[in-house]
Amino acid sequence: MNDDVRNIVLGVLATGISAALGWFTRTHLWRRRLRRKQAFFGLPDESEALLVVNRGAAGPELAVMRYDVFALLELAALIKDCRAHAQVLPHDAARQGFGERTEFCVGGPASNRRMAAHLASLLPGVRMNTDAEPGPDRGAFRIGADRHRLEPGRAEYALLARLTVDHSHGDRPVFLFCGQTAITNQAATRYLARNHERLSRKYGTGSFVLLLRVVNSQAYGPDVVEMVADVTRAAQAPVPAAAPRTSHRAS
């Protein structure tokens, strides 16, 4: 074998080794990101997630509002990326505990009975005004001592929560998307889809409750979302009966 042939063979071998190492590195990094994502969402391979939505008022059949359908699509893509499967249930048919399966619960307590139960049992520091009569506090959040009023089309709020409970039946998380309007439910799911890696780095597999503000939804839809505050501590602490109230409006 002369020098030219030897150099060609060595070049081919070096190229093959470099390609194999590159493929192995990319595969390793992809698998590590996947495992981290699966751990954050509580969705190992071939697991099942529960999507709980409010039932529309049009009739007895399962009818979901347009923005809530978009929210379900956002969540379904996340679940598929984790190599898991989704089951959709209306809020009044999801009569089961939590911890065995990851749950994504979409909608406010006025239209989602299961959301109301989760807020009462898991987030006692959160209150939402569900009065049907018009008024300045209709739809407002009260979190601890602070109140966040709804300003339709200008500033609308949503809670995004990842909650785990030390439970004998399992430790899969419950994700809550509790908005003042249907479009804020979708905005909360989109915020999670875009920021889950950052949230995973910050919170790991622990619990958190974030207050989000959707800015000018009439112009921007669910796309412009600001995180107002991490309200985990206030949301999980019972509100004292005589707690002062502070209203927050968009500036």
N, C-alpha and C positions, 0 to 999 in steps of 0.2 A: 504494500500500500504506500503510494507516494504521499508527499506532504499535502498536495492539493486535496486528494481524496480524504485524507485524515482530517483536514480542517473542515471539509464539508460535513463529515460524519459527526465531528465534535460540535459543529454549529447546530446541526439538526437535534442532537441530544440535548444541548443546552436550551434550545427553543422549546423542546418537549418538556423538559424539567421545569422551565419557567412557567409554561402554560399550566402544567399540573399544579404547581405551587399556587399560582394565581387562582385557579379554579377552587382549590382546597381552601384558600384564605377567604374567598368570596362566599363559599358555601358555609364555612364556619361562622362568618360574621352574620350571614343571613339567618342561620339557625339560631344564633344567640339572640338576635333581634326578635325572632319569632317566639322563642321561649320567654323572653322578657315581656313581650306583648301578651302572650297567653297567660302568664302569671298575673299581670296587671288586671286583665279582664276575667281571670278565673275560668279560662276556657282551654283546657288541654285538648289534644287531638280527639276528634269524634265525640266530644262532649255536647251537651244540649243547653241552650240558653232560652230563657223565657222572656218574650216581649209582651208586656202588659199595656194595653191602650184603652182609652175611654170609648165607650160605645156611643155612636151617634144617636140623636134623638129622632131619626126618621122612622124607626120601626124596630121590631125585635131582632132583625138580622144585624150581623156585625157590619157597621158602616163607620168608617173613620174619616175625620176631616182631612182636607187636602194637605195641610201643612204637617199634620201628624203622620200621614202616609210618607211624606218626604223624610220625616224624622226616622221612621221605621226603615226606610231604604238606607239611610246613613248607617244605622246600627246593623242592618243585615250585612252590609259590606264589611264592617269590622268583624262580625262573627265569622263570616266566610273566610276572611284573611287568617283567622286563628284556626282554621280547619275544624270548625265546630258547626253545629246545626241550630236553627232557630225554630221556636214554636210561638205562634201569636195567639194570645188569649185576650178576650175583653175583660175589663176590670172586675165585672161582677161574676165572672166564671173562674177567676184565679183564686180558688179557696184552698190555699196551701201555705205552709210555712216558708221560711227562707233559709238558705244555707246549703241546700242540696244541689241547686242549680243556680248559675248566674242569672240575675234578673235585671231587666231594663224596663223601668216603669215610666211611662210618658203621660203627662197631663197634670193639670191642677186638681186639688182636692174637691173642687165643686163638681167636676165631671168624672173623676176617677176615684172610686171608692177605695181601691187598694192604696193609692197615693195618700189619701186621708189617713188610712191606718198606719202607713209607714211614718208619716210625719208625727202622728200621735205617739207611736211607740219608740221610734228611733231618733226623732228630732223634736223633743218636747219644747225646745226654745224657739220653734218656728210657729208662727200663726199666719194664716192667710184669710183675709176678709172675703167670704163667699156670699155676702148678701146679694140678693137679686135686685134690690132697689138701687137706682142710681145714687151716687154720692161721691164725695172726694176720696173716700177710703175704700171704695169698691175695688176689689182685687189687690189691695195693698198687702205687702209682706210686713210682718213685725218679727224681727229677729233680735232676741234679747230686748234691749231698750230702744232699738232703732226701728223706724217705720219707713218703708220705701213704697211710695205711691206710684200707681200706674198713670202714665201720661201717654195715651194712645198715639202711636205713630211717631212719637218724639223720644221718649225714654221708657222702655219697658224692661222689666226685670225677670230673671229666671234663676232658680237654684239648680246647680249641678253638684250631685253628691255621689261619692263612692263610699259605701258603708259595709263594714263587716261586723259580725256579731259572734262572740265566742259561744258557739252553739253545738249541742251534742249531735245534731243531724248533719253538720257540715259547715264549711267555712267559705263557701262561694260568696262573692260580693253582691250587693244590691246597688244598682245605679239608678238614681232618681233624676228626672228631667222635669222639673216643676216650674212652669212658666205662667206669667200673668195672662198671656194670650197664646193662641195656637202657634203663631210664628215664633214666639220665644222658645217654645218646646223644640222646634227644629233648630233654632239658633244654638241651643244648649248641646244638642247632639252633634251639630257641626263643629262646635268648639271642642268637644271631646275628640272627635275624629281627627281634627287638625293638631291637637296639642297633647295627645295621649303619651307620646314619648317624653315630653317635658314633665308632664304630671307624674309619670312613672319614675323618672329620675328624682323628683322632689319628694314624693310621698311613698314610693315603693308600693307595697301591697296593703298599706294602711288606709284608714278612713280619712275623708276630707269632705268639706262642704264649701262650695264657692258661690258667691253672689255675682251674677253676670248682669250687665246692662246692654240691651240691644238698642243701638243708636239709629234713629230715623228710619224705622222699618218701612215707612211708606216709600222712601227713595231707594234704600239699600237692601231691603228684604232682611234675611237672617244672616247676612254676611259680615256686618260691622258689629262686633261684640267686644266689649271691654270687661275685664275682670275688676269688679269694684273692691272686693275684699275676700279674704279667707275667713269665713264665719264659723268654722268648725266648732270652736269652743262655745260660742254663744248659742249655736243651733242645738248642741247636745245638752246644754244646761237648762233645767226647768226655769221658766220665767217667774220671778217673784210676783205675787199678786199686786203689789203696789209699785211695780217698776215704772220709772218715768219713760215717757215716749218722746222720741225725737224724729221729726219728719225729715226725709231727704228728697230733694227735687233736683232735677238736672239743672245745671247752671247754663 
